[in-house]
Amino acid sequence: MVVDLTNAALAPTELSSSDGSALAVSTTTTARKARGGKVFTRRSKNANTQPLPTKSDIYIFYSTLTGTSEKYAAHLQATLSQHSQLSTRGIHTQNLDYLDDIDTYFVAPARFLENAVYLFVVPSYVSESPLDFFTETLKDTYNDFRIDSRPLRNLGGYAVFGLGDREGWDGDMYCYQAMEVDKYLGKLGAPRAFPVGTGNVSGKANDEYEEWIKHLIDALTDPAGVGEMIDIGDSDDEGVEAENEEIDIARPASLKLSKATGAKDVIDVEDMGVIIENSRASSDLTSRKEMVGKDTPTYNALTKQGYTIVGSHSGVKICRWTKSALRGRGSCYKFAFYGIKSHLCMETTPSLSCSNKCVFCWRHGTNPVGTTWRWQVDPPDLILKGALEAHYRKIKQMRGVPGVQAARFAEAFTVRHCALSLVGEPIFYPHINEFVGMLHERNISSFLVCNAQHPEQLKALDQVTQLYVSIDASDKESLRRIDRPLHRDFWERFNQCLDILRIKTRQRTVFRLTLVKGFNASEVLGYAKLVAQALPCFIEIKGVTYCGTSSATSGPNGAFKGASKDSLTMANVPFYEEVRDFVLQLDASLKDLGLDYDIAAEHAHSCCILIAQKRFKIDGEWYTHINYNRFFELLRQGIEFGPMDYIAKSPSWALFGSEQAGFNPEDERVVSKKSKAYKSEQLAI
């Protein structure tokens, strides 16, 4: 069950009371104690201490899947901006799920954040959500001995408000994520400006929120300031109640250690059983947690986008090129480059989670994110069975579409290729080798795409038909801006993966470059040097596909910018001529570095061009296509083989510079009216 506010029509500058009437900010509300947390005793050196410097900005962070928490954050921003003593400060709102550089704000805060105030509006999600990555980051920072143990000590203060459903999840689970954020911010040294507040969405959340805001403003404008937090040591609970009662607000009661065992420096043998059982309970809880549970905003958002969720963490979706091929209107670039007929191809992923939040991602932030696998693991046979069944159901829905060819419709019910590139990070799935093996047992080829952030999994990967690595930038800063990786050591991981790719000589390897104007479309020499490092068999250069403006995407100019300015638009989509010019420059740079590559094929209506190693050009003829029967034959023989052992000749219409520009002449070319207006006159299906 996902818990969030139900008042989706909430205006940014006002809240609704329990009877539905507009409720302005009140300064006479009767004070009630906010739940959870505690204001630490202040050590004020001077009773007349000045307020916090007016230059210290206020940052309002929120996380949301439904948009309601965002409205609450906007209301808080509007309320603070109207206050005479706070209006002179810069007041910003930011979705935690799309924070460009989380380290800048929570791991090693930048100088400009000294004395800044952090405020949080945090909903409670029992299902997996992007908020989990933020809380895991706080925990990892606290437990990482290489990082300053109190990196947030120079903040001007923080406060957290949680939204939850007391009727649905009372007790330890009520607003538990807000409690967890509050706890770990304190453990990281941030001074608490005001106790954590909670709002019951099945009750009077708006009234509780207004009351919390009133007292928060009192705390922020107190002449004594937030004050200095008394050092209570590094206990597991970060704070101690006045009655010295040991508490743990971030963990359900069923998982807590008893006082008898938890408070001792030396543990009795008799107590070990309790600790072991509690440890097992904690492990079991983690293993039972679903990545994408039914009846959650994540599940609903993905299914609305056309995905079928398989099990708890996998998905399948029918590609638009599959629909096009069924109607005889052309296959995707994989047919021109490698001989894959789109109506025989299934797009799926065994992991909807990813360790990047790329600015050009078409998921619009609806998928989970993380750096380690922390969810329930579904067996590979269940995933494959569910994916095939879902794919075939989607094919069946095409039988009434005008123009579908009967022969291709019948062929489509025997999948021959699997593109493990739908969403998420397929190599992240713990049983990826078993899953790929099951594909091969059914004579289904495997085209696996990874994001160069999981070197250990890449190193352990068994033979696949073709292995892709997404190369979205040529230097560290550009990669951070466009891929927004979650790993702190993302650049080191990236380079490790390239080094691993170079030694995987038995694999057909591919660099996939997605060009995004304004981000990475001018880094030609840098890309050439990466090619020299990994020596992939092929290089695919493709213009980014526009999937609609998303408020989730954030531009290159830093955090806390308006979504309307930073979202990707059609201006970020390169014309085919621009992609071709980039490819010509890249080809020249590769030759300047002494690398044996050449331009092999193109697919103009996908805005995609292929560069290949010259060993695939035999007697003047390109052999970039794949002999799939030969691939499976070699697998069954159990012998070592490499990319050159299962090649097939490329058709003339697929070659770069051909009259057809990669379009199969056996299909019907359809040009939409809109495409005629494009400067590039590129074809659209």
N, C-alpha and C positions, 0 to 999 in steps of 0.2 A: 504494500500500500504506500502511496506517495502522499505526503502531507504538505499542503501549501494553502495559502489563503484562497478562498472561493470567491471573494469580492473582486472579480476581474475587471469590473467597470470603474474601479477606483480612480478618481481624478488625482493628478499629481499634487495639487495644492490643497486638497481637502480630503478628509476621511468621512466615512458614513458611520453614524452611530448605530446602536443595535436596533433602533426603530426605523432606520433608513434615512433619517434626516441628515442634512449636511452638518458636519461638526467642525467648527473652527478650533484653532489652537487655544486652549484655555490656560490661564495663569492662576486659576483658583481651584483647580481640581484637588479634592481631598487626597492627601498622600497615602499610598499603600505600599507595603514592602514589595520590592521586585523579587521574583523567585531566582534562586541560584546565585552563586558568586558572592562576593563580599568586598566592601570598600576597605582597603588596607589602611591601617593607622598611619597618619601622616607625621613626618618629622619636619616641622616648619621652623627654619632658623629665625624667621622674622614674621611676626603676625601680620605685618603690613606688606608682605611679599606682593610684588606687582603681578598682574595677570600674565598669562602666557603671551609671548611676543605676537603682535598682530601679523607678522610675516609668516608665522607657522600656519600652514594650510590644514584644512580638514578634508580627509579622504573617506568617503562613504563607500564601502565595499558591499556587494551583494552577490548572491548566487541564485539562479532561477531557471526553471525549465518551462514554466507557464507564463512568466512575465509579471506575476503579482508582486513578488519581492522587489522587482525593479520599480514598480509603482510606489511601494512603501519607501524605497530608498530615495526616489525623486521627491516624495512628500517631505522626507527629513531634510533634504537639501533645501527645498523651498522654505521650510520653517526656519532653519538656521540662518538662511540668507536674509530673512526679514527681521532678525534680531539685531538691535542696534550695536551690541558689543561684539557680535560675531560676523556681521555683514562685511566688515573690512577684510576678512580673511578670504583666501581662495578656497572655495568649497567645491569638491569634485565628487562625481560618482563613477564607479567602475565595476563592471561585471567580473568577479573573480575567475569565472570560467574562461575568460579571454584576456587575462592580464598578460601583456607582452613579455615582461621580465619579472617573474615572481621574486627572484633573488634580490632585485633592486629595492624591493619594498619589505621583504620579510626575512631574508637571510643575511645580507650585508647591506643595510639601508644606505642610500646615497646621502651625501652631506645635506642636500636640500630638504631632506625629511627630518632633520633634527628639530625637535619640539613639535613635529606634526602630530595631529590627532587622528587616530584610526577608529572609525565607527563601522559596525557590521550589521547587516540585516540578513539573517541566516534562516532559511526554511529547513524543515526536517524531512529527510528522505530515507525511508527504510530500504528502498531499492538503491541500486548503484546510480551515481550521478557524478558530474564533474566536480562537485563540491568535495567528494572523497579525496580527490587528488590534492586539493588545498590542505585538508586536514592531515593527510599523510606527509605532505611537505613540512608542515609545522613539526610533526613528530620526528621526522628524519633529521631536521635541523637540530632539534633538541638533543637527539641521541648521537649526533655526529661529533666525535671528539675533535675533528679537524676544524670545526667551526666555533667561533666565539660562543660561549655558553649563554650569554645574555645579549644577543645582537640588537634587541629592541629597547634597550635600557634608555636610549636617548630620545625616545618618543615623548611627546607631550602628554600622552594618555590614550586609552582605548576604552571602548564599551561595545557590548554585543547585545543585540535583540534577536530572540529566536521566535520562529513561528511554528506551531505544532497543533496537533489535534488531541486534546486531553481525553476525549471519549474513546478515540481509536487506539491511542498509544500513551496511556497514562503511566505514571511511575518513572522508571529509569529511562524509558525510551521517549518520553515527552520532551521535545526540544533538545534531544541529546547532542545533536551536532553543534548547536549554539553553545552548549555547555563545554563541548570539547574544544571549540575554537577559543572560548574564553579562558579555559584552563591553560592551553599551550601558549597563548600569547603571554600570559602571566609567567609561565615557566621560562619563556625566552627573554624575560626581563622588562617587558612593557608595564608601565604603571597603570593600574586600572582606574579610570576616571569615574566610573559608575558601575554598579553591579549589573550582571547579565539580567535582562528582562525577558519575559515570555508573553506571547499572545496566543490565546486559544482560538483557533479558527472556527471551532464549533460553538464558541461562546462570544465573548466581547473582546476580540482581538484588537479592534480599532481603539476602544476605550483604554485598554491596557497599553497600547502603543503610545497614545497621546500622553498618558500619565508618565510613561518612561521618558519620553522626549522632554517633558517639563522639568523633571528632576535632572536629566542629563544636562540641560541648558544651565540649570542652577550650578551644577558641578563645574561646567566649563567656564562659567563667568565668576566663579568664586574668587575673590581677591587673593586668597591664599594659594590658588593654583591647585593642580591635582596633587602636588606634593610628592615626596620621595617615599617609595615603598619600603617598608621595613623588611630586612632580609630575614626570611623565615627558614632559610636553608633550602636544600635541593630535594625536598620530599617528593614523593610520587604524586601528591595531591596539590602541590604548588601553594595552596593556602590552607589555613587552619581556622576553623570557626572559633568564636569567642569562648565557647564551652570546651575547647580543645577536643572536639569530637572529630575523629578521623573520617574523611569523606572521600569519595571518588565519583565525581559527577559525570565523568566521561565514559563510565563503563557500567553496563547493566548489573544489577545486584547479583544475578546468578553467576557472574564471572569474577566477583570481587574476592580477594583473599580475606580471611578473617583477621581481626585485630591480633589474635594470638599468634598467627604466623606472619602477618604482614608487618608487624611493628618490631619484630625481633631482628637483631643483627646476626645472631646465631640461631639457626632453626633446628628444633628438636626432630629426631628421627620420626617420632609419632606424627609430626605435622607434615611430613613429606607427602603422605597420601593425599591430603587435602590440596596441596599445591599442584600435584600431578593431575588430579581430577579437574581442578580449575583450569589448568593449562590445556588439558584435552578439550574442555568445554569451549575455551576460547578458540582453539584450532578448528573445532567442529563448526562453530558459528561462522568462521571465515569461509570454510569450505562449502557451507550451505548457501552463502550469499550469491544471488544471481546477478550476473552482469546486466542483463536486461530482463526484468521481470514483467509479467503481463500486468495490465491495468496500471502501468506507470507512464508518466509523460514521455520518457525515452522510447518506450515500446510504441506508444500511440504516434509519436512524431515520425519514427522510422517507417511504420506501416502506412502512414499517410503519404509518405514519399515513395511508396511502392515496394518497400522491402517486405519480405516474409521472414519473420524471426524463427530460427530453427533452434530448438532447445533453449538454453539460457544465455548463449553468447555468440551464436552464429547467425548468418543471414544469407539470403539469396534474392536476386532481383533480375528480371528480364531486361536485357539491354535494348536500347532503341534500334541498334543495328541488327539485332535478332529479328525485330519486327520488320525492319526494312528488307532483310534477306528473305523472309518468308513471302514477301510481296514481290520479290524479284527486282528490288530497287537498289541493290548493292550491299556488300558487306563492309565491315570496318577495315582499318588499315592492316590488321593482322592477316587478312586474306591476301592483300597485295604483298606484304612483307614475308609471310611465313606459311601461307596456304591454309589458314583457318577459315572455314565457312561459318559465318556468324550464326546461322540457324542451327548449327550443331554444337554451339558453345554455351556453357553455363557459367554465369558470373556468381561467385559465392565467396564467402570468407568464414573461416572457423573462429575468427576473433573480431568482434565489432569494436573492440577497444583499440586505441592507438596511443603512441607515446609522442605524437606531434599534434599540433593544432594549426595546420597549414592555412594560410590566408585564402587559398583558392579551393579549399575543401568544399565539396557540394553537399556535405551532410548538415551544414549550417549549425554545427555545434550540438547535434542531438545525440551523439554517441558518447560512451564513457571514455575516459582517458586514464592513463596510469603508466608507471614505469616498471612495475612488477605485477605478476599475475596473482590476484588476491581473491579470485572468484571460484565458484563451483566449476568443476571441469566435467564437461560432457564427453562421453566416449566417441571416438571418431566414426564408428559404424552408425551411431545414432545421427550424427551430423550429416554424413553422406546420404543416408537413406532419406532424412527429412529434406535435404537440399534438392535431391532429385525429384522427390514427390512434389515439392513446392514449385520447382521449375516446370515440370510437366503440367501442373495445374494452370500455370500462367500461359503455357503454350496453347492449352485447350481453349483458353479465352480468346485466342486469335482466330478461331475457326470461322467466326461470323464477320470478320473484317474484310471489306471489299479488296480484291486483288491478291489475297493469299493464294499461293500456288499449292495445289493438292499434293504434288510430289514432294515439295519441300516441307509441307506441313507433316506428312507422314515420316520423313527423315528426321524431323526435329525431335521425335520421341526416342531417339537413340543418341544421347549426348556423347560426343567424341572428344570434346575439349573442355577444360575447366580453367577459367581465368580467376586465379586467386588474387583478385585485385579490387574487389568491390568497394569495401570500406575497411577501416581498421588496419590492423597489422597481422596478416596471416601467420607469419613466422613466430608471433607471440604465443600462439596456441601450444601448450606443452606437448601435445601428441601430433605435431605437424608431420613428422616422418611417417607415422602410421597412417595418417589421413591420406597423404600423397601416395603411399603404397597401395591403399585401397582403390584409389583412382586408377593407378596403373594396372591393377589386377582386372579392371573392367575395360581395359584398352582406352582409357580416357587420358589424354595428355594433360600435363600440368604446366601452367604458366604462372609462376609465383612472383609477386612483387613485394619487396620489402623497402623500408625507409632508411636503411643504413644506421640504425640506432641500437641494434641487438647483435653485437659481434659474436657472442657465445652461441646463440641460436643459429646464426648464419654459418658458423664454423661446423656445427653439428648437423647441418642440413644434408640429407641424402640426395641422390640424383633426382633432378626434376627435368622436365622436357626443356624448359627455358627459365632462367633465373634473371629477374629484373632487380635493379637497385635504383630507386628514385634519387636523382641528383638535381636538386632544386636550386643550388647556389654553388659558387666556386670559392667562397671564403667564409670565415667564421661568422662575421657580422651579418652578411647577407643571408646565411643559412638561418641564423637566429631570427631575422626579421620575417622571412617568408615561411619557414616551417614551424616557427615557434616551438621548438622541441622542449620537452619536459625534463629531460636529463640535464643535470648541471654540466656534465662532461660530454655534451653532445658532439662537440667538434672532435674530441679524441675518439669517441665511438665511431663517428663517421669515417675517420681515417683508418681505424682498425678494420672496418668493413671493407674498405677499398683494398687494403692489403690482403685480406682474406680472399676477396674476389679474384685477385691476381693469381693466387696459387690454386684456385679451383679450376684447373685446366681441363677437367673432364666435363665441365658444365658449359652449355651455351649461355653466355652471360650478356646482359644488356644494360647499358646506361639509359635511363629514361629522363630526358630533360623536358620539363614543362616551362615554356617561356611565358612570363608575365610582365607585360610592359610596365615600367616604373619600378620593377623589383629586381629582375635578374636577366634581362634581355640584352645586356651590353657587356657581359663578362666573358668574352670569347676566349682570351688567352688563359684565363683561370680555369675554364672548363677543359681546355686542351691539356693543361698540366695534370688535371685529375684523371683524364684518359690515360696519360702516360704512367700514372701511378697504378691504375687497376688493369689496364689493357683489356677492356671488355671486347667480346666478339662483335657486338653491334652497339650503335648509338642511335636512339630514337629521339628526334627533336620535334616537339609538338607544341602548338599554341594552346594556351589555357582555354578551357571551355567555360563560357559564361553560363552560370546557372541561376542568375537572379541575384540582386543585391541582398547581402546578409548583414544584419547588425552584428553578427558574430565575428565578422572579419575585421581586422584592425590593421591600419596602414603602417607604413614604415617610419612615421614621424613620432613614435613614442606612444605611451599609454595616456589615458584620460583625454582622448580626442573624441569628438562626436562621431557616432557611427556613420552618419550621412556623408562625412568627409572622407572616412577611412575605408569604407566598404569598397570591394572590387566592383567595377562597372565595365561597360563595354569598352571604355577607353583603355582598359588593361589588357584587352584581347588583341593580339597582333594579327594583322592581315597576313595572308599566305605569302605575299611578296616579302614581308618583313621576316617571316620564318625562313624563307628561302635565302634571303641575304645573310641571315645569321649562319645558316648551314654552310654557305660558301666561304664565309670568313673562318668558321671553325675548321673546315676542311683544309684551308690554307695554313692555319695555325698548326694543325696536326702534322702537315707535311714539313713545316718549318722546324718542328721538333724531331723530325726524322722518323715519324710513326707511319706505318704502312696501312693507311686507311683511304677509302674513297667513297663517294656518294653512290649508293646502289639503287634505291627505289624511292618512290613517293606515293602519297595518297592525298591528293590536293583537297578533296572534300572532307577529309579529317584534319586538314592543316598539319600534316605530319610527313616527315622525311627521314629516310634511313641511311646512316653511314655504316659501312661494314669494313672489317679487316679484308685486305686484298687476297688473303688465302681462300676466301669464298668466291673469288673470281677465277674460274678455271678455263683456260684457253679462250679468254675474252668473254666468257659467259658467267653471269652471276648465279650462284647457288645459295640463296638466302632462305629458300623454302625448306620445309622439313619433310622427310620421309617417315611418317608416323608409324607405319607398319614395321619398318626397319628398327625404329627406336624400341618398340615393344619386344621385338624379336631379340635384340641385343640384351634387353633387361632380363628376359627369360633365360638366356644363356648364362647369365651370371658372370660375364666377363667384363673387364674394364674396357670402356670405350669413351670416345670424346666427340666434340662437336662436328668434326669432319666425317664421322662414321654414319651419320643419318641425314645427309643433306639431299636436297632436291633442287632441280633447276627452276629459276624464277621465270615467270611468263613475261613476254616482251611488253605487254601492256602495263606491267607494274614498275618497269624500270624508270629511273629518274630521267626526265626529259622526253618521255614518250608522249605521243599525241593524246592517249587516254588519261595520262597523269594519275595512273593507279586505279582507274575505274574499270571493272570487269566488263568487257564489251557484250558479254552474254546477258547482262542485266540492263534494266531500263533506267536511263538517267533522267531524274526528275529535278527540275530547278524551281524553287519556290519564288514567288514574286519579290519577297524581301531580299533574297540573295542577289537578285539582279541589281539591286541598288548599292550593294557593297562595292567599295572601291576596288577590292581585289577580285571581284567577280568570281569568288569561290563558290563551289557548288554546295548546296544544302539538301539533305534528304528529309 
